[in-house]
Amino acid sequence: MKKFDLIIIGAGRASNLAAKAGKMGKKVAIIEKSKLGGTCPNRGCVPSKLLIGYAHVARSIKESNRHFINSSINSIDIEKIFDETNKYISKIDPIYKNKFNENVEVFYGTGKFVSNNIVSVNGEQLTAPKIVIATGTKAIKAPHSKAWTSDDIFPLKEDVPKSITIVGSGFIACELANFFSAIGIKTKLLVRSQRILGNEDIDISEIFKEEFVKNVDILFDTSINTIDYNNNQFHLELINKDNKKTNHSCQALLYATGRESNTSSLDLENTDIEVNERGYIKRNEFFETKAKGVYVVGDASGENMLQHAAAQEVNHLAKILLEDKKEALKFKYMPHGVFTEPEIASVGITEQKAKELGIDYVTSITPWIASAKAMSTRLRYPRTKFIVNPNNYEILGCHLIGPESTTMMHQVLTVMHLDNDIRHLKEMLYIHPALSEALLPAAVDAVKEIEKSRK
Ligand SMILES: Cc1cc2nc3c(=O)[nH]c(=O)nc-3n(C[C@H](O)[C@H](O)[C@H](O)COP(=O)(O)OP(=O)(O)OC[C@H]3O[C@@H](n4cnc5c(N)ncnc54)[C@H](O)[C@@H]3O)c2cc1C
């Protein structure tokens, strides 16, 4: 049996923990069944966001009429776009490998627990006093072997499909539909209900829907009844909420219907580790599972499912394991973005959630017209929605829809991080007439709503 100071199962964000521990002289085993770097750089955040630039330029040309400019796209070299994206992905595994010094041994294979402190990989048994599970999630399997999920579209296939049908209504489905349709691949999005981006604040998702349908062909209240694949084509029978059936064909079919726990591969039944009803590993605020010395970080806990959350958790666990600083990590707020056109950024609770919690709150929703830079986009839909606590001016939620929302949101995040009081956003100086200035009237409106509620 091989002995280590630390075993890590899953080389996504936890690769950084392996690298750090190795540099500190710890003997580390890191087990990875696919590529080092995990979901984010190989098949998640990064490749999906590299595609945005292409989509954005194509859309700007298509929509140049809004600025009284007549233009058209001569051609799009989709193969080159795919190739450039794939080039990036192909470098990831070696880049991550280079982060490790001689103290870190990489095992390519599936890690499985033999007992609380023994893990097997490729028939070899490893043990360590500390074991970290960082196995992330996997895409829910597509119901047809020829259909893709977001886990298998990257690296992008050489045979560029002429048409693609995407099933789903979450951010992954929308981001990919945005890209494929922008670059001229015939794209259809199938959404089971009338709601799209159902986790967003309802006002924001309604605006999103109104704008997004202008660019992407969406069938609402529709799902797939039967799937046939022949002559390199999918032949789908679609069914809507009134049981009306229609036929639809496409070259590629992509399921983006959610992600699920990866823990089934771990043989947890050989341990004291407990999972919740969705199969995610239970832990306390120090990332400890029910098995002594075994920790869980990142998506494997099923809590935040975002790269920035997983990365912070890994940094925090490094302090606990390597610096002996046993402090709890509790995120005060969790921001996220939807990198589509329109772009969305969101932090804190939605109005629906505020209602559900039965807490005191007031809301404001303000167009971005006050900023000349925002006006120069000639877009009418951008909005800022605030949900604030009328008792102490705390920002409970902020939701932006408009160009560069994810960048703009950082100003709100800074206030929430330092001293969460909406009045700072009302009183601070803004560069006139930057896009961020659109937050000023939004903060003024939110404070007005608080004052009104107190009369
Ligand atoms: C298409 C897509 C787009 C995304 N976009 C964003 C975004 O814009 N912003 C954002 O914040 N987040 C985004 N995410 C989510 C983000 O990628 C994840 O939150 C993040 O990668 C989680 O990191 P992790 O280390 O917990 O898990 P992962 O990165 O998934 O790493 C887990 C690793 O464990 C390996 N593994 C699993 N089981 C075993 C086993 N038994 N033995 C050995 N190895 C195993 C897997 O192969 C994987 O490499 C996106 C995800 C997807 C799929």
The ligand as an SDF file (V2000), in Angstrom:
LIG
                    3D

 53 58  0  0  0  0  0  0  0  0999 V2000
  -20.8120   24.2280  -19.5490 C   0  0  0  0  0  0  0  0  0  0  0  0
  -20.4990   24.7620  -18.1660 C   0  0  0  0  0  0  0  0  0  0  0  0
  -20.3050   26.1160  -18.0060 C   0  0  0  0  0  0  0  0  0  0  0  0
  -19.9950   26.6280  -16.7480 C   0  0  0  0  0  0  0  0  0  0  0  0
  -19.8320   27.9820  -16.6220 N   0  0  0  0  0  0  0  0  0  0  0  0
  -19.5490   28.4940  -15.4140 C   0  0  0  0  0  0  0  0  0  0  0  0
  -19.3550   29.8980  -15.2470 C   0  0  0  0  0  0  0  0  0  0  0  0
  -19.4600   30.6690  -16.2050 O   0  0  0  0  0  0  0  0  0  0  0  0
  -19.0370   30.3620  -14.0190 N   0  0  0  0  0  0  0  0  0  0  0  0
  -18.9240   29.5340  -12.9340 C   0  0  0  0  0  0  0  0  0  0  0  0
  -18.6330   30.0350  -11.8470 O   0  0  0  0  0  0  0  0  0  0  0  0
  -19.1120   28.2110  -13.0510 N   0  0  0  0  0  0  0  0  0  0  0  0
  -19.4150   27.6740  -14.2590 C   0  0  0  0  0  0  0  0  0  0  0  0
  -19.5840   26.3120  -14.3830 N   0  0  0  0  0  0  0  0  0  0  0  0
  -19.4580   25.4660  -13.1660 C   0  0  0  0  0  0  0  0  0  0  0  0
  -17.9800   25.1750  -12.8410 C   0  0  0  0  0  0  0  0  0  0  0  0
  -17.3690   24.5840  -13.9530 O   0  0  0  0  0  0  0  0  0  0  0  0
  -17.8920   24.2710  -11.6300 C   0  0  0  0  0  0  0  0  0  0  0  0
  -18.5630   24.8820  -10.5480 O   0  0  0  0  0  0  0  0  0  0  0  0
  -16.4670   23.9780  -11.1940 C   0  0  0  0  0  0  0  0  0  0  0  0
  -15.7100   23.4670  -12.2580 O   0  0  0  0  0  0  0  0  0  0  0  0
  -16.4640   23.0160  -10.0020 C   0  0  0  0  0  0  0  0  0  0  0  0
  -15.1410   22.6490   -9.6770 O   0  0  0  0  0  0  0  0  0  0  0  0
  -14.8380   21.2910   -8.8800 P   0  0  0  0  0  0  0  0  0  0  0  0
  -13.3830   21.2520   -8.7120 O   0  0  0  0  0  0  0  0  0  0  0  0
  -15.7140   21.2140   -7.7040 O   0  0  0  0  0  0  0  0  0  0  0  0
  -15.3110   20.1140   -9.8620 O   0  0  0  0  0  0  0  0  0  0  0  0
  -14.7880   19.7400  -11.3100 P   0  0  0  0  0  0  0  0  0  0  0  0
  -14.1000   20.8540  -11.9690 O   0  0  0  0  0  0  0  0  0  0  0  0
  -15.9610   19.1440  -11.9960 O   0  0  0  0  0  0  0  0  0  0  0  0
  -13.6890   18.6330  -11.0350 O   0  0  0  0  0  0  0  0  0  0  0  0
  -14.0050   17.3550  -10.6020 C   0  0  0  0  0  0  0  0  0  0  0  0
  -13.0310   16.3640  -11.2220 C   0  0  0  0  0  0  0  0  0  0  0  0
  -13.1710   15.1050  -10.5760 O   0  0  0  0  0  0  0  0  0  0  0  0
  -13.0170   14.0810  -11.5330 C   0  0  0  0  0  0  0  0  0  0  0  0
  -13.6330   12.8810  -10.9560 N   0  0  0  0  0  0  0  0  0  0  0  0
  -14.9260   12.6510  -10.6630 C   0  0  0  0  0  0  0  0  0  0  0  0
  -15.0840   11.4600  -10.0580 N   0  0  0  0  0  0  0  0  0  0  0  0
  -13.8380   10.9180   -9.9480 C   0  0  0  0  0  0  0  0  0  0  0  0
  -13.3190    9.7240   -9.3930 C   0  0  0  0  0  0  0  0  0  0  0  0
  -14.1060    8.8390   -8.7710 N   0  0  0  0  0  0  0  0  0  0  0  0
  -11.9870    9.4970   -9.4860 N   0  0  0  0  0  0  0  0  0  0  0  0
  -11.1530   10.3820  -10.0990 C   0  0  0  0  0  0  0  0  0  0  0  0
  -11.5900   11.5360  -10.6220 N   0  0  0  0  0  0  0  0  0  0  0  0
  -12.9070   11.8220  -10.5340 C   0  0  0  0  0  0  0  0  0  0  0  0
  -13.6980   14.6340  -12.7710 C   0  0  0  0  0  0  0  0  0  0  0  0
  -13.2310   13.9920  -13.9320 O   0  0  0  0  0  0  0  0  0  0  0  0
  -13.2900   16.1080  -12.6980 C   0  0  0  0  0  0  0  0  0  0  0  0
  -12.1150   16.3460  -13.4280 O   0  0  0  0  0  0  0  0  0  0  0  0
  -19.8850   25.7660  -15.6330 C   0  0  0  0  0  0  0  0  0  0  0  0
  -20.0710   24.3840  -15.8000 C   0  0  0  0  0  0  0  0  0  0  0  0
  -20.3770   23.8770  -17.0500 C   0  0  0  0  0  0  0  0  0  0  0  0
  -20.5790   22.3940  -17.1890 C   0  0  0  0  0  0  0  0  0  0  0  0
  1  2  1  0
  2  3  1  0
  2 52  2  0
  3  4  2  0
  4  5  1  0
  4 50  1  0
  5  6  2  0
  6  7  1  0
  6 13  1  0
  7  8  2  0
  7  9  1  0
  9 10  1  0
 10 11  2  0
 10 12  1  0
 12 13  2  0
 13 14  1  0
 14 15  1  0
 14 50  1  0
 15 16  1  0
 16 17  1  0
 16 18  1  0
 18 19  1  0
 18 20  1  0
 20 21  1  0
 20 22  1  0
 22 23  1  0
 23 24  1  0
 24 25  2  0
 24 26  1  0
 24 27  1  0
 27 28  1  0
 28 29  2  0
 28 30  1  0
 28 31  1  0
 31 32  1  0
 32 33  1  0
 33 34  1  0
 33 48  1  0
 34 35  1  0
 35 36  1  0
 35 46  1  0
 36 37  1  0
 36 45  1  0
 37 38  2  0
 38 39  1  0
 39 40  1  0
 39 45  2  0
 40 41  1  0
 40 42  2  0
 42 43  1  0
 43 44  2  0
 44 45  1  0
 46 47  1  0
 46 48  1  0
 48 49  1  0
 50 51  2  0
 51 52  1  0
 52 53  1  0
M  END
$$$$
